[in-house]
Amino acid sequence: MKYVFLTMWWLFLLLVGPFTLLAVWRSPLDWRTYLFLGVVAHILLCTWHLIRENYRSRSLLGGNNSGFWLCLLLLPLNLMPLLTAYETWARGFYVAGEGSGRSRWIGALLELLQDSVGHWGPILLMLGVGIGGSLLLLRLLPRLRN
């Protein structure tokens, strides 16, 4: 299985790498292309180390750092609620998107907050979720590291 995951990792690198470098080459002064390059590099680095840690010999090398690399990989996902909070603040009101049952439930909760508190209700909730999730993962990182 290790070689299957490493093959998938190399395929991802070979598919996304040239597009990332092309984006940087086409617009070298745009900060968004460097942000995209950083996100791709972060994903590639964390998944490489996660694959390495999960298939490392435990008897010879001691403990496992796979939880550390998994938390580090999930850390940028906490920016998504912060981005939605910023968009809500810029618009002045929250707009629920269409999606699955769970996202409709969350959208209904955010709409209820908007009706009762105003547009600051969803913003404060999303800020709390984004910052709280980041702090939780950052507190877990040293504990999961050997």
PyMOL commands that set and color helices and strands:
alter all, ss='L'
color gray80, all
select helices_A, chain A and resi 2-26+31-54+58-61+66-91+101-117+120-144
alter helices_A, ss='H'
color red, helices_A
deselect
rebuild
show_as cartoon
